Amino acid sequence: MATRPLVSVIIPMYNAEKFIEKCIEHLVHQTYKNIEIIIVDDGSTDKSVAICNNYQHNDARIHLISQKNGGPSVAMNTGLDVARGDYIHFHDHDDFVNLDFFEKMIDAALLTDADVLCGEVNQPEYNFPRFTHIEICTTLADKILTTCANKFNPAWRYVYKKEFLDKTGLRYEPAIFGAQDVYFTKPAIILAKTVATVPGAVYNVVNTPTALGKAHKTLHDKNDTDDARAVREKYNRFLIEHGANELMNTPDLPIKTEEFKIFNIPITKRAIFYNKVRYYLFGINVGTRRIVW
């Protein structure tokens, strides 16, 4: 039987001693075994490295790389530079995946040969899409709107074909701190020949205070540089050049609406999204109710 594709899981890590063990446990016990776990320590000062060293000693699939603190973009590029896999997945240090995540992803990859595979996300405060079946998206509109790439940008939603990343030269922008995925995932969706949805491949977001996006003032200062501004300008030109600017800025659209009319005049309306409902009275938004999965 032919060898199943190797998946490289890249984890940028910084002071994750409270979370990294659960993250790794859900990787080493995957039903899909042909993975390598590349942990890039970005200058941690807690016990994260010691925890990872213990796992590395007991599982040859785990590789720990230590470097001085340079931010998540640099750490993820470091992981890409050494990744040997046929497919790439980026994974936050404080999250975890369902135990059949990679089995479902690679089954879909072999079935569709897609450049990018989009899974599901368990994060109740956001209405990430759920999929009922594997769908192969080829047009720009389908790739963006079916996956809701116009609204969500996290890299951990996806598994990427390594050959595709190498061919396009896609890498993270070192000048960007926070929201760095925008400048990687959205170009990836645009450039991919095909994007496939993968129902049941679930990534679980823990949303801890260690997440980079919490330090708003620090991130603002780091992103207020000439290099960061140049990255944003290049990205905006990219969207325009590929005819994706309007699609990527399409607002969140409801999957269903219900209206109550009197004499054909709309009185109330419910706009139903994937996990929230917005209520309108005479066209005015009067409230939103969240739906928890």
Steps between C-alpha positions, in 0.01 A plus 500: 500500500633844405626720782249760609607866457710653775341798680723762661330668796674830581445644849648841583537496879556773756451450876240228456568283805131494597377388159767331290452156658134476397591632157766229451287221649232558237765477231694192608174306542358587159336213314720610208855406598723631221563847641801696617451757775732799468495718810680830453576651839513876457707583806276363776600580857269253679495117511373456144834377364543242778153360433570474127840342557332223695257432215781518244695236694205260486367560147731522197234693307551807723772752416572799722678802357604787726567851379516848647170685519405629158123476492256244355569579134869425538425185700260365238749569221761311700264204514432522126872501425551160665163336428530173306130435460284474191245713686538784751283597795560799730384450860480749789672383818189534718246326273430136418352295217253213508677165488382426145586846366786393272337176392203697367725766347726255317211283384353814341841600362544165325145512367516855365871578447417853623774753565326613820261308726267691732377336820252601767563707812357464849494856635142582606545877513561506124282353227758296309328298227413132538501279193256223410718344229835527326475776243769585246514874438670628187361846425626799697152572639444139611844472662447817702131490585458125559782501756409848632859608430362851461420497870746257665875484446660260755755265343403213730172451312695354211735229383720611209668293232874563545559490125250785462670713768841443340372580151335827606777597743247572773664583832409703806588869514755551785407867535143418607415424864142398566252426218802363314284222355313752281804543277547124461161330498308740280763501223509120532126472439524736203798324340383143562378317191252313718379530860307214659272513804540219755199427724579364845867603506473713814758740643424619855592856599572554868543880480735542796644826631836391355368546148703763320199712413442600864785750525331767290729794583817300443369360172398845381849631562668203328274531195546874472827472307607570143547127436153413633338775296679373189359150562146635527542704181634194314206292624245760386663510155489120488124498565440753225729328249321167552150649490435394859466833678119516488453132589742511792311798637155345459311529831378200694185380321209312661420148385128566544269795569141506624279809474159594637319750281178697527362637173832392345690727739778317694435529873737245653782293358722218626836457329632153578875438478697183581481548877326829563170667424460875448162662561372809316199725568403734218843438349691586819724235662354455851710209625708189434463157658790256494440132425745267676582176318 
